[in-house]
Amino acid sequence: MPIKIVTDSACDLPEDIVAQYGITVVPLYINLANRGYLDGIEITREEFYRQLPDYNPPPTTAAPGPEKFCQVYEGLAAQGATEILSIHTSISLSATVDTARLCAAEKRSIPVTVFDSKQLSLGTGFLVVTAAQAAAEGRSMQDILALLEEQTLRTHVFAALDTLEYLKRSGRMNGAVAGIGNLLQIKPLLKMHNGNPTVERVRTNNGATRRLVDLLSALTPLEQVAIVHTHAPDKADYVRRQAEHLLPAGNILSVDITPVIGANIGPGAVGFACVSARTA
């Protein structure tokens, strides 16, 4: 059996792609009141976003403990895996990488390598698919890691938030600042590249859409691109139409961002995950 690829539910890969490449996905936790729900298993994304404005207290999220990763790794070893590559959201945003490393550091029956994607959502997902394709071709762990390191530098995720309210609720922004921002129609635009999260401020929804298209244009030509959103399919379709002249031919994937991220940014966010084409 070739190298097996493990990731977590924050990678946002659709189920058909996960099944196609035999990827193992470890669900993260969404905590509502006194109960933890397995992301994508015990609560759907549609259900979560529909109820998000009414949750009190606000949702929190968590990675599974090291024992869960150990269980997954040993299960794959029992199935005949010779090595495991475990790819997770940037350590600057999530503790999942560290949790996986705690397990990988123990004496395992087969080698386990944990890779910090330095990304989130489909920025991580694109790397996971690259790794799975290379593993299916029989590439070595060294070769796969080199592919991922190179792709990481070409991978970008950026999205415009509809409101500052959920950053305030999550404790990531002062309430007074959030109130002023909403009053002035400020739309924060979050960007992620190579493990470095940054933010811009734009005015109005139209201004946010124009800035998203400008950012995408600066990264063309594109090797891969998808639209990411927090339960905002109409807004996602509008942004796709505005950027249509920049998009590769064929169907463009559009996915609901995991509630693990959506709990902090709220419904109505929309943006792109993309990989720039290699330059000569």
Backbone hydrogen bonds, N-H to C=O, Kabsch-Sander energy under -0.5 kcal/mol:
donor,donor_aa,acceptor,acceptor_aa,energy
4,K,83,E,-2.4
6,V,85,L,-2.6
7,T,24,T,-2.6
9,S,26,V,-1.8
11,C,8,D,-2.0
12,D,9,S,-1.2
17,I,14,P,-0.5
18,V,14,P,-2.0
19,A,15,E,-2.6
20,Q,16,D,-2.2
21,Y,17,I,-1.8
22,G,18,V,-0.5
22,G,19,A,-0.8
23,I,18,V,-2.2
24,T,5,I,-2.5
25,V,23,I,-0.6
26,V,7,T,-2.4
26,V,24,T,-0.5
29,Y,62,A,-3.0
30,I,37,Y,-2.6
31,N,29,Y,-0.5
31,N,60,T,-3.5
32,L,30,I,-0.6
32,L,35,R,-2.9
33,A,31,N,-0.5
35,R,32,L,-2.2
37,Y,30,I,-2.8
39,D,28,L,-3.1
39,D,37,Y,-0.5
40,G,43,I,-1.3
41,I,38,L,-2.0
42,E,38,L,-2.2
43,I,38,L,-0.9
48,F,44,T,-2.3
49,Y,45,R,-2.5
50,R,46,E,-2.0
51,Q,47,E,-1.6
52,L,48,F,-1.3
54,D,51,Q,-1.8
55,Y,51,Q,-0.7
55,Y,52,L,-1.1
60,T,31,N,-1.9
62,A,29,Y,-2.0
68,K,65,G,-1.3
69,F,65,G,-1.1
70,C,66,P,-2.6
71,Q,67,E,-2.1
72,V,68,K,-2.2
73,Y,69,F,-2.9
74,E,70,C,-2.5
75,G,71,Q,-2.0
76,L,72,V,-2.1
77,A,73,Y,-2.1
78,A,74,E,-2.3
79,Q,75,G,-1.1
80,G,77,A,-1.4
81,A,76,L,-2.3
82,T,1,M,-0.5
84,I,111,P,-1.9
85,L,4,K,-2.6
86,S,84,I,-0.5
86,S,113,T,-3.1
87,I,6,V,-3.0
87,I,85,L,-0.6
88,H,115,F,-2.1
90,S,119,Q,-3.1
93,L,90,S,-2.0
94,S,90,S,-1.6
99,T,95,A,-2.2
100,A,96,T,-2.6
101,R,97,V,-2.2
102,L,98,D,-1.8
103,C,99,T,-1.2
104,A,100,A,-2.6
105,A,101,R,-2.1
106,E,103,C,-1.3
108,R,106,E,-0.5
113,T,84,I,-2.9
115,F,86,S,-3.2
117,S,88,H,-2.5
117,S,115,F,-0.7
121,S,10,A,-0.7
123,G,120,L,-1.9
124,T,120,L,-0.6
124,T,121,S,-1.1
125,G,11,C,-0.6
125,G,121,S,-1.9
126,F,122,L,-3.0
127,L,123,G,-0.9
128,V,124,T,-2.2
129,V,125,G,-2.2
130,T,126,F,-2.1
131,A,127,L,-2.4
132,A,128,V,-2.4
133,Q,129,V,-2.7
134,A,130,T,-2.3
135,A,131,A,-2.5
136,A,132,A,-2.2
137,E,133,Q,-1.2
138,G,135,A,-1.6
139,R,134,A,-2.4
144,I,140,S,-2.5
145,L,141,M,-2.7
146,A,142,Q,-1.9
147,L,143,D,-2.1
148,L,144,I,-2.3
149,E,145,L,-2.6
150,E,146,A,-1.9
151,Q,147,L,-2.4
152,T,148,L,-2.6
153,L,149,E,-1.0
154,R,151,Q,-1.5
155,T,152,T,-1.2
156,H,274,C,-2.7
157,V,192,M,-1.9
158,F,272,F,-2.4
159,A,190,L,-2.3
160,A,270,V,-2.9
161,L,188,P,-2.8
168,K,164,L,-1.9
169,R,165,E,-2.4
170,S,166,Y,-2.0
171,G,168,K,-1.5
172,R,167,L,-2.0
173,M,167,L,-0.8
178,A,174,N,-2.2
179,G,175,G,-2.3
180,I,176,A,-2.2
181,G,177,V,-2.5
182,N,178,A,-2.5
183,L,179,G,-2.0
184,L,180,I,-2.1
185,Q,182,N,-1.1
186,I,181,G,-2.9
187,K,202,V,-3.6
189,L,200,E,-2.9
190,L,159,A,-2.5
190,L,188,P,-0.6
191,K,198,T,-3.0
192,M,157,V,-2.7
193,H,196,N,-1.1
194,N,152,T,-0.5
194,N,155,T,-0.5
195,G,118,K,-2.3
196,N,193,H,-1.9
198,T,191,K,-2.6
200,E,189,L,-2.4
202,V,187,K,-1.5
204,T,185,Q,-2.3
208,A,204,T,-1.9
209,T,205,N,-2.5
210,R,206,N,-2.4
211,R,207,G,-2.0
212,L,208,A,-2.3
213,V,209,T,-2.2
214,D,210,R,-2.3
215,L,211,R,-2.6
216,L,212,L,-2.2
217,S,213,V,-2.6
218,A,214,D,-1.9
219,L,215,L,-0.5
219,L,216,L,-1.2
220,T,217,S,-1.2
223,E,275,V,-3.0
224,Q,275,V,-1.7
226,A,273,A,-2.3
227,I,253,L,-2.9
228,V,271,G,-1.9
229,H,255,V,-2.1
230,T,269,A,-2.2
231,H,229,H,-0.9
236,A,232,A,-2.6
237,D,233,P,-2.2
238,Y,234,D,-2.0
239,V,235,K,-2.5
240,R,236,A,-2.3
241,R,237,D,-2.1
242,Q,238,Y,-1.9
243,A,239,V,-1.5
244,E,241,R,-0.9
246,L,243,A,-2.4
247,L,243,A,-0.7
247,L,244,E,-0.9
253,L,225,V,-0.5
253,L,251,N,-0.6
255,V,227,I,-2.4
257,I,229,H,-3.6
261,I,258,T,-1.6
262,G,258,T,-2.7
263,A,259,P,-2.5
264,N,261,I,-1.7
265,I,261,I,-1.1
266,G,262,G,-2.9
268,G,230,T,-2.3
269,A,266,G,-0.7
270,V,160,A,-1.9
271,G,228,V,-2.5
272,F,158,F,-2.5
273,A,226,A,-2.4
274,C,156,H,-2.9
275,V,224,Q,-2.7
276,S,154,R,-2.6
277,A,221,P,-2.9
